[in-house]
């Protein structure tokens, strides 16, 4: 089965989650986003709903900004 093409936004979110140093367990406890879903997302096997992305971005104090170089 072929993997879905990953989006730049998802790739950036994965990187920022890794760089945060926060465990998947702590993220789950603090946000309610399950460890199983986080694991699948982090491996690229599954995407996230916009609702889950919003929750994680708020938790990690992230915001979406336009790339003015494009």
PDB file of N, CA, C and O in Angstrom:
ATOM      1  N   UNK A   1       0.842  -1.178   0.000  1.00  0.00           N
ATOM      2  CA  UNK A   1       0.000   0.000   0.000  1.00  0.00           C
ATOM      3  C   UNK A   1       0.889   1.244   0.000  1.00  0.00           C
ATOM      4  O   UNK A   1       1.795   1.363   0.825  1.00  0.00           O
ATOM      5  N   UNK A   2       0.635   2.150  -0.906  1.00  0.00           N
ATOM      6  CA  UNK A   2       1.449   3.356  -1.020  1.00  0.00           C
ATOM      7  C   UNK A   2       1.079   4.352   0.071  1.00  0.00           C
ATOM      8  O   UNK A   2      -0.084   4.490   0.451  1.00  0.00           O
ATOM      9  N   UNK A   3       2.091   5.029   0.554  1.00  0.00           N
ATOM     10  CA  UNK A   3       1.855   6.080   1.551  1.00  0.00           C
ATOM     11  C   UNK A   3       1.319   7.323   0.874  1.00  0.00           C
ATOM     12  O   UNK A   3       1.630   7.603  -0.284  1.00  0.00           O
ATOM     13  N   UNK A   4       0.513   8.061   1.609  1.00  0.00           N
ATOM     14  CA  UNK A   4       0.023   9.338   1.105  1.00  0.00           C
ATOM     15  C   UNK A   4       1.180  10.330   1.067  1.00  0.00           C
ATOM     16  O   UNK A   4       2.110  10.253   1.870  1.00  0.00           O
ATOM     17  N   UNK A   5       1.105  11.257   0.123  1.00  0.00           N
ATOM     18  CA  UNK A   5       2.103  12.312   0.066  1.00  0.00           C
ATOM     19  C   UNK A   5       1.929  13.208   1.286  1.00  0.00           C
ATOM     20  O   UNK A   5       0.817  13.622   1.614  1.00  0.00           O
ATOM     21  N   UNK A   6       3.033  13.500   1.949  1.00  0.00           N
ATOM     22  CA  UNK A   6       2.954  14.334   3.148  1.00  0.00           C
ATOM     23  C   UNK A   6       2.997  15.806   2.771  1.00  0.00           C
ATOM     24  O   UNK A   6       3.615  16.199   1.782  1.00  0.00           O
ATOM     25  N   UNK A   7       2.329  16.601   3.580  1.00  0.00           N
ATOM     26  CA  UNK A   7       2.278  18.031   3.311  1.00  0.00           C
ATOM     27  C   UNK A   7       3.379  18.751   4.078  1.00  0.00           C
ATOM     28  O   UNK A   7       3.818  18.279   5.127  1.00  0.00           O
ATOM     29  N   UNK A   8       3.825  19.886   3.561  1.00  0.00           N
ATOM     30  CA  UNK A   8       4.839  20.673   4.274  1.00  0.00           C
ATOM     31  C   UNK A   8       4.388  21.066   5.678  1.00  0.00           C
ATOM     32  O   UNK A   8       5.204  21.093   6.599  1.00  0.00           O
ATOM     33  N   UNK A   9       3.101  21.371   5.857  1.00  0.00           N
ATOM     34  CA  UNK A   9       2.596  21.739   7.180  1.00  0.00           C
ATOM     35  C   UNK A   9       2.739  20.568   8.148  1.00  0.00           C
ATOM     36  O   UNK A   9       3.196  20.747   9.277  1.00  0.00           O
ATOM     37  N   UNK A  10       2.353  19.385   7.714  1.00  0.00           N
ATOM     38  CA  UNK A  10       2.483  18.202   8.571  1.00  0.00           C
ATOM     39  C   UNK A  10       3.943  17.927   8.895  1.00  0.00           C
ATOM     40  O   UNK A  10       4.282  17.610  10.035  1.00  0.00           O
ATOM     41  N   UNK A  11       4.804  18.049   7.894  1.00  0.00           N
ATOM     42  CA  UNK A  11       6.236  17.822   8.130  1.00  0.00           C
ATOM     43  C   UNK A  11       6.787  18.815   9.149  1.00  0.00           C
ATOM     44  O   UNK A  11       7.571  18.440  10.020  1.00  0.00           O
ATOM     45  N   UNK A  12       6.384  20.072   9.044  1.00  0.00           N
ATOM     46  CA  UNK A  12       6.850  21.079  10.003  1.00  0.00           C
ATOM     47  C   UNK A  12       6.328  20.790  11.398  1.00  0.00           C
ATOM     48  O   UNK A  12       7.055  20.945  12.380  1.00  0.00           O
ATOM     49  N   UNK A  13       5.078  20.373  11.492  1.00  0.00           N
ATOM     50  CA  UNK A  13       4.506  20.054  12.797  1.00  0.00           C
ATOM     51  C   UNK A  13       5.229  18.865  13.420  1.00  0.00           C
ATOM     52  O   UNK A  13       5.516  18.876  14.617  1.00  0.00           O
ATOM     53  N   UNK A  14       5.526  17.842  12.623  1.00  0.00           N
ATOM     54  CA  UNK A  14       6.287  16.692  13.135  1.00  0.00           C
ATOM     55  C   UNK A  14       7.637  17.146  13.689  1.00  0.00           C
ATOM     56  O   UNK A  14       8.037  16.754  14.785  1.00  0.00           O
ATOM     57  N   UNK A  15       8.325  17.972  12.921  1.00  0.00           N
ATOM     58  CA  UNK A  15       9.637  18.463  13.339  1.00  0.00           C
ATOM     59  C   UNK A  15       9.533  19.243  14.643  1.00  0.00           C
ATOM     60  O   UNK A  15      10.345  19.049  15.548  1.00  0.00           O
ATOM     61  N   UNK A  16       8.551  20.113  14.744  1.00  0.00           N
ATOM     62  CA  UNK A  16       8.403  20.934  15.949  1.00  0.00           C
ATOM     63  C   UNK A  16       8.015  20.099  17.167  1.00  0.00           C
ATOM     64  O   UNK A  16       8.438  20.402  18.282  1.00  0.00           O
ATOM     65  N   UNK A  17       7.221  19.063  16.968  1.00  0.00           N
ATOM     66  CA  UNK A  17       6.891  18.165  18.077  1.00  0.00           C
ATOM     67  C   UNK A  17       8.155  17.465  18.555  1.00  0.00           C
ATOM     68  O   UNK A  17       8.412  17.391  19.756  1.00  0.00           O
ATOM     69  N   UNK A  18       8.946  16.949  17.612  1.00  0.00           N
ATOM     70  CA  UNK A  18      10.209  16.281  17.990  1.00  0.00           C
ATOM     71  C   UNK A  18      11.134  17.248  18.728  1.00  0.00           C
ATOM     72  O   UNK A  18      11.703  16.908  19.765  1.00  0.00           O
ATOM     73  N   UNK A  19      11.275  18.451  18.185  1.00  0.00           N
ATOM     74  CA  UNK A  19      12.185  19.435  18.777  1.00  0.00           C
ATOM     75  C   UNK A  19      11.714  19.931  20.138  1.00  0.00           C
ATOM     76  O   UNK A  19      12.520  20.417  20.931  1.00  0.00           O
ATOM     77  N   UNK A  20      10.428  19.814  20.415  1.00  0.00           N
ATOM     78  CA  UNK A  20       9.905  20.285  21.704  1.00  0.00           C
ATOM     79  C   UNK A  20      10.433  19.455  22.864  1.00  0.00           C
ATOM     80  O   UNK A  20      10.531  19.940  23.991  1.00  0.00           O
ATOM     81  N   UNK A  21      10.774  18.197  22.583  1.00  0.00           N
ATOM     82  CA  UNK A  21      11.258  17.315  23.640  1.00  0.00           C
ATOM     83  C   UNK A  21      10.157  16.817  24.566  1.00  0.00           C
ATOM     84  O   UNK A  21      10.441  16.145  25.557  1.00  0.00           O
ATOM     85  N   UNK A  22       8.913  17.135  24.257  1.00  0.00           N
ATOM     86  CA  UNK A  22       7.783  16.709  25.086  1.00  0.00           C
ATOM     87  C   UNK A  22       7.374  15.301  24.655  1.00  0.00           C
ATOM     88  O   UNK A  22       7.222  15.034  23.463  1.00  0.00           O
ATOM     89  N   UNK A  23       7.199  14.418  25.608  1.00  0.00           N
ATOM     90  CA  UNK A  23       6.841  13.034  25.288  1.00  0.00           C
ATOM     91  C   UNK A  23       5.415  12.947  24.749  1.00  0.00           C
ATOM     92  O   UNK A  23       4.571  13.798  25.030  1.00  0.00           O
ATOM     93  N   UNK A  24       5.172  11.901  23.972  1.00  0.00           N
ATOM     94  CA  UNK A  24       3.817  11.669  23.463  1.00  0.00           C
ATOM     95  C   UNK A  24       2.849  11.445  24.618  1.00  0.00           C
ATOM     96  O   UNK A  24       1.684  11.834  24.543  1.00  0.00           O
ATOM     97  N   UNK A  25       3.330  10.823  25.673  1.00  0.00           N
ATOM     98  CA  UNK A  25       2.494  10.596  26.854  1.00  0.00           C
ATOM     99  C   UNK A  25       2.037  11.931  27.444  1.00  0.00           C
ATOM    100  O   UNK A  25       0.856  12.110  27.742  1.00  0.00           O
ATOM    101  N   UNK A  26       2.976  12.866  27.613  1.00  0.00           N
ATOM    102  CA  UNK A  26       2.631  14.173  28.187  1.00  0.00           C
ATOM    103  C   UNK A  26       1.701  14.945  27.253  1.00  0.00           C
ATOM    104  O   UNK A  26       0.753  15.585  27.706  1.00  0.00           O
ATOM    105  N   UNK A  27       1.973  14.883  25.958  1.00  0.00           N
ATOM    106  CA  UNK A  27       1.092  15.561  25.001  1.00  0.00           C
ATOM    107  C   UNK A  27      -0.320  14.994  25.114  1.00  0.00           C
ATOM    108  O   UNK A  27      -1.292  15.749  25.141  1.00  0.00           O
ATOM    109  N   UNK A  28      -0.437  13.673  25.181  1.00  0.00           N
ATOM    110  CA  UNK A  28      -1.753  13.042  25.334  1.00  0.00           C
ATOM    111  C   UNK A  28      -2.436  13.497  26.616  1.00  0.00           C
ATOM    112  O   UNK A  28      -3.607  13.875  26.597  1.00  0.00           O
ATOM    113  N   UNK A  29      -1.706  13.462  27.734  1.00  0.00           N
ATOM    114  CA  UNK A  29      -2.288  13.848  29.025  1.00  0.00           C
ATOM    115  C   UNK A  29      -2.754  15.307  29.016  1.00  0.00           C
ATOM    116  O   UNK A  29      -3.796  15.637  29.582  1.00  0.00           O
ATOM    117  N   UNK A  30      -1.973  16.172  28.369  1.00  0.00           N
ATOM    118  CA  UNK A  30      -2.281  17.608  28.371  1.00  0.00           C
ATOM    119  C   UNK A  30      -3.320  18.019  27.325  1.00  0.00           C
ATOM    120  O   UNK A  30      -4.034  19.004  27.519  1.00  0.00           O
ATOM    121  N   UNK A  31      -3.412  17.269  26.211  1.00  0.00           N
ATOM    122  CA  UNK A  31      -4.276  17.695  25.106  1.00  0.00           C
ATOM    123  C   UNK A  31      -5.433  16.751  24.798  1.00  0.00           C
ATOM    124  O   UNK A  31      -6.430  17.161  24.204  1.00  0.00           O
ATOM    125  N   UNK A  32      -5.303  15.501  25.195  1.00  0.00           N
ATOM    126  CA  UNK A  32      -6.320  14.515  24.842  1.00  0.00           C
ATOM    127  C   UNK A  32      -6.098  13.875  23.482  1.00  0.00           C
ATOM    128  O   UNK A  32      -6.864  12.995  23.090  1.00  0.00           O
ATOM    129  N   UNK A  33      -5.058  14.299  22.745  1.00  0.00           N
ATOM    130  CA  UNK A  33      -4.722  13.664  21.468  1.00  0.00           C
ATOM    131  C   UNK A  33      -4.006  12.359  21.807  1.00  0.00           C
ATOM    132  O   UNK A  33      -2.948  12.376  22.435  1.00  0.00           O
ATOM    133  N   UNK A  34      -4.577  11.233  21.395  1.00  0.00           N
ATOM    134  CA  UNK A  34      -4.089   9.927  21.840  1.00  0.00           C
ATOM    135  C   UNK A  34      -2.653   9.644  21.404  1.00  0.00           C
ATOM    136  O   UNK A  34      -2.187  10.121  20.369  1.00  0.00           O
ATOM    137  N   UNK A  35      -1.976   8.857  22.223  1.00  0.00           N
ATOM    138  CA  UNK A  35      -0.609   8.449  21.909  1.00  0.00           C
ATOM    139  C   UNK A  35      -0.572   7.648  20.613  1.00  0.00           C
ATOM    140  O   UNK A  35       0.368   7.773  19.827  1.00  0.00           O
ATOM    141  N   UNK A  36      -1.591   6.829  20.392  1.00  0.00           N
ATOM    142  CA  UNK A  36      -1.666   6.023  19.177  1.00  0.00           C
ATOM    143  C   UNK A  36      -1.741   6.913  17.937  1.00  0.00           C
ATOM    144  O   UNK A  36      -1.026   6.690  16.961  1.00  0.00           O
ATOM    145  N   UNK A  37      -2.607   7.918  17.981  1.00  0.00           N
ATOM    146  CA  UNK A  37      -2.735   8.843  16.858  1.00  0.00           C
ATOM    147  C   UNK A  37      -1.444   9.627  16.659  1.00  0.00           C
ATOM    148  O   UNK A  37      -0.997   9.813  15.528  1.00  0.00           O
ATOM    149  N   UNK A  38      -0.848  10.084  17.747  1.00  0.00           N
ATOM    150  CA  UNK A  38       0.424  10.811  17.646  1.00  0.00           C
ATOM    151  C   UNK A  38       1.506   9.937  17.027  1.00  0.00           C
ATOM    152  O   UNK A  38       2.277  10.400  16.187  1.00  0.00           O
ATOM    153  N   UNK A  39       1.563   8.678  17.439  1.00  0.00           N
ATOM    154  CA  UNK A  39       2.562   7.757  16.908  1.00  0.00           C
ATOM    155  C   UNK A  39       2.380   7.564  15.404  1.00  0.00           C
ATOM    156  O   UNK A  39       3.350   7.606  14.648  1.00  0.00           O
ATOM    157  N   UNK A  40       1.146   7.355  14.976  1.00  0.00           N
ATOM    158  CA  UNK A  40       0.866   7.184  13.546  1.00  0.00           C
ATOM    159  C   UNK A  40       1.184   8.458  12.775  1.00  0.00           C
ATOM    160  O   UNK A  40       1.729   8.399  11.672  1.00  0.00           O
ATOM    161  N   UNK A  41       0.849   9.605  13.346  1.00  0.00           N
ATOM    162  CA  UNK A  41       1.150  10.878  12.698  1.00  0.00           C
ATOM    163  C   UNK A  41       2.657  11.092  12.591  1.00  0.00           C
ATOM    164  O   UNK A  41       3.164  11.476  11.537  1.00  0.00           O
ATOM    165  N   UNK A  42       3.363  10.841  13.683  1.00  0.00           N
ATOM    166  CA  UNK A  42       4.808  11.079  13.699  1.00  0.00           C
ATOM    167  C   UNK A  42       5.548  10.166  12.720  1.00  0.00           C
ATOM    168  O   UNK A  42       6.593  10.546  12.193  1.00  0.00           O
ATOM    169  N   UNK A  43       5.022   8.977  12.475  1.00  0.00           N
ATOM    170  CA  UNK A  43       5.658   8.053  11.528  1.00  0.00           C
ATOM    171  C   UNK A  43       5.242   8.330  10.089  1.00  0.00           C
ATOM    172  O   UNK A  43       5.802   7.753   9.156  1.00  0.00           O
ATOM    173  N   UNK A  44       4.265   9.206   9.907  1.00  0.00           N
ATOM    174  CA  UNK A  44       3.795   9.529   8.563  1.00  0.00           C
ATOM    175  C   UNK A  44       2.742   8.571   8.046  1.00  0.00           C
ATOM    176  O   UNK A  44       2.342   8.661   6.885  1.00  0.00           O
ATOM    177  N   UNK A  45       2.284   7.646   8.895  1.00  0.00           N
ATOM    178  CA  UNK A  45       1.296   6.657   8.473  1.00  0.00           C
ATOM    179  C   UNK A  45      -0.117   7.217   8.423  1.00  0.00           C
ATOM    180  O   UNK A  45      -0.984   6.655   7.754  1.00  0.00           O
ATOM    181  N   UNK A  46      -0.356   8.315   9.122  1.00  0.00           N
ATOM    182  CA  UNK A  46      -1.709   8.877   9.199  1.00  0.00           C
ATOM    183  C   UNK A  46      -1.621  10.383   9.385  1.00  0.00           C
ATOM    184  O   UNK A  46      -0.701  10.892  10.027  1.00  0.00           O
ATOM    185  N   UNK A  47      -2.581  11.080   8.821  1.00  0.00           N
ATOM    186  CA  UNK A  47      -2.657  12.520   9.004  1.00  0.00           C
ATOM    187  C   UNK A  47      -3.479  12.869  10.234  1.00  0.00           C
ATOM    188  O   UNK A  47      -3.939  11.990  10.962  1.00  0.00           O
ATOM    189  N   UNK A  48      -3.656  14.155  10.450  1.00  0.00           N
ATOM    190  CA  UNK A  48      -4.455  14.650  11.569  1.00  0.00           C
ATOM    191  C   UNK A  48      -5.587  15.514  11.042  1.00  0.00           C
ATOM    192  O   UNK A  48      -5.465  16.144   9.992  1.00  0.00           O
ATOM    193  N   UNK A  49      -6.675  15.537  11.769  1.00  0.00           N
ATOM    194  CA  UNK A  49      -7.769  16.449  11.428  1.00  0.00           C
ATOM    195  C   UNK A  49      -7.332  17.875  11.762  1.00  0.00           C
ATOM    196  O   UNK A  49      -6.404  18.082  12.544  1.00  0.00           O
ATOM    197  N   UNK A  50      -8.001  18.842  11.168  1.00  0.00           N
ATOM    198  CA  UNK A  50      -7.692  20.241  11.490  1.00  0.00           C
ATOM    199  C   UNK A  50      -7.924  20.523  12.966  1.00  0.00           C
ATOM    200  O   UNK A  50      -7.203  21.317  13.571  1.00  0.00           O
ATOM    201  N   UNK A  51      -8.922  19.878  13.543  1.00  0.00           N
ATOM    202  CA  UNK A  51      -9.193  20.055  14.970  1.00  0.00           C
ATOM    203  C   UNK A  51      -7.986  19.624  15.808  1.00  0.00           C
ATOM    204  O   UNK A  51      -7.592  20.326  16.739  1.00  0.00           O
ATOM    205  N   UNK A  52      -7.404  18.471  15.477  1.00  0.00           N
ATOM    206  CA  UNK A  52      -6.242  17.975  16.231  1.00  0.00           C
ATOM    207  C   UNK A  52      -5.022  18.864  15.986  1.00  0.00           C
ATOM    208  O   UNK A  52      -4.241  19.118  16.903  1.00  0.00           O
ATOM    209  N   UNK A  53      -4.863  19.332  14.751  1.00  0.00           N
ATOM    210  CA  UNK A  53      -3.752  20.242  14.447  1.00  0.00           C
ATOM    211  C   UNK A  53      -3.895  21.516  15.269  1.00  0.00           C
ATOM    212  O   UNK A  53      -2.914  22.008  15.825  1.00  0.00           O
ATOM    213  N   UNK A  54      -5.105  22.050  15.349  1.00  0.00           N
ATOM    214  CA  UNK A  54      -5.355  23.252  16.159  1.00  0.00           C
ATOM    215  C   UNK A  54      -4.975  23.022  17.614  1.00  0.00           C
ATOM    216  O   UNK A  54      -4.325  23.863  18.234  1.00  0.00           O
ATOM    217  N   UNK A  55      -5.385  21.875  18.157  1.00  0.00           N
ATOM    218  CA  UNK A  55      -5.089  21.552  19.559  1.00  0.00           C
ATOM    219  C   UNK A  55      -3.581  21.492  19.781  1.00  0.00           C
ATOM    220  O   UNK A  55      -3.069  22.062  20.744  1.00  0.00           O
ATOM    221  N   UNK A  56      -2.874  20.801  18.892  1.00  0.00           N
ATOM    222  CA  UNK A  56      -1.424  20.663  19.054  1.00  0.00           C
ATOM    223  C   UNK A  56      -0.709  21.999  18.869  1.00  0.00           C
ATOM    224  O   UNK A  56       0.227  22.308  19.606  1.00  0.00           O
ATOM    225  N   UNK A  57      -1.142  22.787  17.896  1.00  0.00           N
ATOM    226  CA  UNK A  57      -0.510  24.092  17.680  1.00  0.00           C
ATOM    227  C   UNK A  57      -0.723  25.012  18.878  1.00  0.00           C
ATOM    228  O   UNK A  57       0.193  25.730  19.282  1.00  0.00           O
ATOM    229  N   UNK A  58      -1.911  24.994  19.440  1.00  0.00           N
ATOM    230  CA  UNK A  58      -2.159  25.809  20.627  1.00  0.00           C
ATOM    231  C   UNK A  58      -1.289  25.323  21.787  1.00  0.00           C
ATOM    232  O   UNK A  58      -0.699  26.130  22.504  1.00  0.00           O
ATOM    233  N   UNK A  59      -1.213  24.028  21.968  1.00  0.00           N
ATOM    234  CA  UNK A  59      -0.420  23.444  23.051  1.00  0.00           C
ATOM    235  C   UNK A  59       1.062  23.809  22.920  1.00  0.00           C
ATOM    236  O   UNK A  59       1.724  24.109  23.913  1.00  0.00           O
ATOM    237  N   UNK A  60       1.571  23.781  21.693  1.00  0.00           N
ATOM    238  CA  UNK A  60       2.984  24.070  21.450  1.00  0.00           C
ATOM    239  C   UNK A  60       3.247  25.558  21.206  1.00  0.00           C
ATOM    240  O   UNK A  60       4.377  25.950  20.914  1.00  0.00           O
ATOM    241  N   UNK A  61       2.208  26.384  21.326  1.00  0.00           N
ATOM    242  CA  UNK A  61       2.303  27.837  21.115  1.00  0.00           C
ATOM    243  C   UNK A  61       2.810  28.159  19.706  1.00  0.00           C
ATOM    244  O   UNK A  61       3.703  28.987  19.526  1.00  0.00           O
ATOM    245  N   UNK A  62       2.222  27.487  18.716  1.00  0.00           N
ATOM    246  CA  UNK A  62       2.591  27.702  17.320  1.00  0.00           C
ATOM    247  C   UNK A  62       1.507  28.513  16.630  1.00  0.00           C
ATOM    248  O   UNK A  62       0.343  28.487  17.029  1.00  0.00           O
ATOM    249  N   UNK A  63       1.907  29.237  15.585  1.00  0.00           N
ATOM    250  CA  UNK A  63       0.924  29.932  14.766  1.00  0.00           C
ATOM    251  C   UNK A  63       1.329  29.808  13.309  1.00  0.00           C
ATOM    252  O   UNK A  63       2.509  29.679  12.982  1.00  0.00           O
ATOM    253  N   UNK A  64       0.340  29.848  12.452  1.00  0.00           N
ATOM    254  CA  UNK A  64       0.546  29.741  11.022  1.00  0.00           C
ATOM    255  C   UNK A  64       0.827  31.132  10.466  1.00  0.00           C
ATOM    256  O   UNK A  64       0.068  32.070  10.711  1.00  0.00           O
ATOM    257  N   UNK A  65       1.923  31.261   9.715  1.00  0.00           N
ATOM    258  CA  UNK A  65       2.260  32.547   9.105  1.00  0.00           C
ATOM    259  C   UNK A  65       2.597  32.337   7.634  1.00  0.00           C
ATOM    260  O   UNK A  65       3.049  31.265   7.230  1.00  0.00           O
ATOM    261  N   UNK A  66       2.371  33.363   6.858  1.00  0.00           N
ATOM    262  CA  UNK A  66       2.671  33.319   5.427  1.00  0.00           C
ATOM    263  C   UNK A  66       4.183  33.356   5.211  1.00  0.00           C
ATOM    264  O   UNK A  66       4.905  34.093   5.883  1.00  0.00           O
ATOM    265  N   UNK A  67       4.645  32.543   4.257  1.00  0.00           N
ATOM    266  CA  UNK A  67       6.046  32.554   3.861  1.00  0.00           C
ATOM    267  C   UNK A  67       6.198  33.623   2.785  1.00  0.00           C
ATOM    268  O   UNK A  67       5.817  33.407   1.634  1.00  0.00           O
ATOM    269  N   UNK A  68       6.740  34.749   3.147  1.00  0.00           N
ATOM    270  CA  UNK A  68       6.851  35.886   2.222  1.00  0.00           C
ATOM    271  C   UNK A  68       7.856  35.640   1.102  1.00  0.00           C
ATOM    272  O   UNK A  68       7.888  36.401   0.135  1.00  0.00           O
ATOM    273  N   UNK A  69       8.677  34.598   1.209  1.00  0.00           N
ATOM    274  CA  UNK A  69       9.674  34.303   0.179  1.00  0.00           C
ATOM    275  C   UNK A  69       9.066  33.621  -1.037  1.00  0.00           C
ATOM    276  O   UNK A  69       9.733  33.489  -2.063  1.00  0.00           O
ATOM    277  N   UNK A  70       7.828  33.192  -0.947  1.00  0.00           N
ATOM    278  CA  UNK A  70       7.200  32.455  -2.054  1.00  0.00           C
ATOM    279  C   UNK A  70       6.531  33.377  -3.009  1.00  0.00           C
ATOM    280  O   UNK A  70       5.953  32.929  -3.999  1.00  0.00           O
TER     281      UNK A  70
END
